[in-house]
Amino acid sequence: MNRLFVAKKPPFLSSNKFLQKIKYQMNLKKIGYSGILDPFASGVLVVASGSYTKLFSHFDLSKKTYIATLWLGAKSSSLDIENITNIEITKPVPKIKLLEVLDSLKGKITYKPPKFSAKKINGIRAYKLARENKEVELKAITSEIFDISILNYSHPFLSFKISVSNGTYIRSIGEIIAQKLEVDGALSNLVRVSEGDFVFDNYKFLNPLDFITYPRIDLSLYENDMRCGKTINTRNLKILKNCRYIAIFTDFFSIIEFNDFGEIRYILNNVGL
């Protein structure tokens, strides 16, 4: 069964366990999801089943938006509310200072991911090493912050909305904000609002063609051949090399490229609608 929809993960549940619950409740055999969410976080997970699980790399998920709450004065080994080790009373921060700090983060930023993360060190997940109090040294990564703004500040809790590039660790961004304010800080709440153009809409089934932006190409004359994955020469068509196209037919679609001889190369074929 081919399905595409946006799920809303509850907090304090791993993305994998949540996915298994969906799989059981909806009686789906093959299922997958997009970007993983931290266990303490909640919000948008793009979920696909059947052959639609092969489409994630063809969706534009490069921009993600979150709403986060940073607890100023809280120290956590995982940079979130799950592993708080100390809490200090801190002075309220003038709003103009908060605005300056958040504004300074816009653009590209290089930092180290949290020790409690799914990054691998010699084949072992970093969070497994961190739980065993073993040394964790992760390489710095670069992310881009497209926008960040204050939603509410009720000391010691700072809530902000942030849009970032794929793979950004919001817990680390929270840590950077706290460091710039010269205090400890940990996220007490994190909600993913969107992934690309995907937003939560009460588990409504979606048409994947609405989220694949490759140019359309009319190959209706070759529908039967393409259904079988046959080699087709289309020299008479005006096409661009090194460009992916999507061909839509009666009950399926194909994502294709063309080689130097004008022959079709199937990226994905006969994906049912």
N, C-alpha and C positions, 0 to 999 in steps of 0.2 A: 504494500500500500504506500503510494507516494503522497507525502504530506509535508507541508511547510507552514510553520506558525511560530509565534513569539510566546514563550512561556515566562512566567514570573516566579523566579526562585525565592523561597522564603529565607530568612536569615538562619544561621547556625545549622546549615545542612550543606553537605558537599554537593558540587554540581553533578558529580557522577551518581550519587545516591538519589538526588532529585530526578535525574534522567531515568533511572531505573523505575522510579515510582510512576512516571509518565508512561513509560513503555508498558508497564503492567496494566495501568488504568485504561489506556487506550488500545490495548491488545496489538501493539506494534512489534514486529519481529526485528527489523533493523532500524536503528535510530542513532542519531548523532547530534552534536550541538556545536555552536561557534566558540567564542572565547570563554574560557573558564572564569568563574567568579569565586572569590575567596569564600570559605565557609561562613564567615560572619556577615558577609555582604548579601544583599538581595537585589532583585530586579531582573532586567531583560536577559534572556537566553534565547538565541535563535535556534530552533529545533527543526530537524528534518528527518524524514523516515524514507525507507525504500531507496530508490535510485536518486532521490533528491539529496541524499547525504553526500553525493559527489559534487554538489554545486557550491559548497562553501567558498572554494577558492575563486569562484566566478562572481561572487557578490562583493560589492564595495563595502567592506567593514573597516576601512582605514580610519574612520573618525568615530569615537565613542564619547558619550556624555554621561557624567555622574553627578550625583548630589552627595556630598560628604559632610560629616561633622567631625571637627578636630577638637579633642579635649586637651586644652592647654594645661600643662602641669602634670599630665599623666605619663608615666614611663612604662613602655611595654616592649618585651623582647621581640614580639611579632609586629609591632607598630600598630596594633589594633586592640580592641577591648578584651580579647580572649586571654592575653598573657600580661595583664597589668602587674608590675612589680613594685611600683611606688607612685604616690600621688603627692604633689606639693602644691601649696596655695601660692598662686601667682597674682601679680598685680594686673588689673585691667589694662588693655592696650588701647591707646587712642585710635579712633577709626581711621584717621588719615594715615597712621602708620600701617594699619592692616591693608589699606588700599595700595600703599606704596609697595609692600611686600608682595602682594598677589600680582600686581601689575608687572613687577620685575621678573616674574616667572614666565611670562608670555614668550613664545618662540621656542627654539630648541634648547634642551636642557640635558646635561649629562650627569648621571648619578649611578649609584650601586643599588641593585634590587634588594628587597628585604631578605634576610637570612631565611625567614620562613616563606619560601616560595618554591615553585615547581621547577626552577632552574636546576640543571644537573651539574654535579661535580664528580668527574670520573665515573659517570653512569649512575650516580646516586642522587635522588632528589635532595635539594638543599634543606628542605624542611625536616626531612628524616634525620639528617646530621644535626640540625639545630635542636631537635627534640632530645637528642642524646648528648647535648652540650659539647658536641665536637666542633672543631674550628671550621668556620664557613667563610670562605673568601671568594666572592663573586666578582666577575669582571663588570666594569662600568658599561652602561648602555645609554643610548641617546633617544629621547622621546621629544615630541613636540606638543606644546600646550597652545591650542588655538584660541581658547578663551577661558577666562576664570573670573568669577564675580562673587561678591559676598551676598548671601541670602539672608543671614541673620547672625547677630553676635550678641549672645547673652552669656557673659563671662562665667565660667571658663570655656564655654562651648562656641566654636566658630563654625557656622554652616556656610558652605560655598558650593557653587555649581561650576563644573569644569569640563571642557571638551578637549580631548587629547587624541594623539595618534594611537594606533593599535599597539598593544603590548606595554602600555604605560602602567606603572604600579602607583596607584593613588595613595597607598600607604606611605610610600617613599616621598611623594609630593607633600603629604601632610608633615612628614618628618622635616623636610626642607623648610617648610613654612615655620615650624616651631623653632628650628635652629636660627632662622633669620630674626625671630622674635626673642632669641636667647633664652628659651625655656624648653623643657621636654614636651612632647606631644604625641598623642596616639589617636587614631580614628575610633570614635565610638559608634559611628554609623556610616554605611556606604550603600548607596543605591545606584545601580546602573539604569539610566533612563532610556538610552538608545544605543544601538550599534548600526552605524551607517544610517539608512532610512528605516530601519526596523524599530518599531516601538510596540509596546504591549497593547493589545486590543482584544482582551478577553478570549485568548486562545483561538481567534478567528483563523481559519485556513486561508493561506495566501497563494497567489499565483506567482511562481518563481520568475516568470517572464517580466513581471513588473519590477524586478530587482536586478536583472541582468542587462547591462548597458551596451553590450556589443552591438554593432550595426546589424540590422536585419538584411537578409538577402533572400530573394525569391528563387527557390529551386524546386518549385512545385512540379515541374516536368520530370524531376528525378526522384519523386517521392518513393516509388516502389524500390528503386535501386538503393536509395539511401537507407531505407528501412532495413535492408539486408546488409548494409555496410559495404556495398560494392565500390570499387574504384571508379571514379567518374572524372572525365576530362571536361573542363568548362572554359576552354580558351576564348570563347566568344564573349564571355562575361567580363564586365569592367570590375576588376577586383584589385585589391592592394595586397601585396605580399607582406608576410610577417604581421598580418592583422587577423584577429579572430572575428568570426561572424556567427550569427545565430540564424538557423533556417527553421521555420515553423511550418508544421504540416497539420493534417487533420487531427491526429491524436498523439502526436509526439513532436519533439524538437531535437535538433542536433547543434552542437557547437563545433565549428570547423575552422581550419586554416587551409591555405592553398600553397602547394610547393612551386618550385621554379617552372614546372611544366604545366601549371594550371590545374593540377590534379588535387582533389580534395584529400586533406588529412583530417581524420576524425579525432577531435579532442574528447567529446562525449557524443554518443550516438543513440538514437532511438530512446530518448528519455520520455516516458509516458506523461501525457497531460491528463 
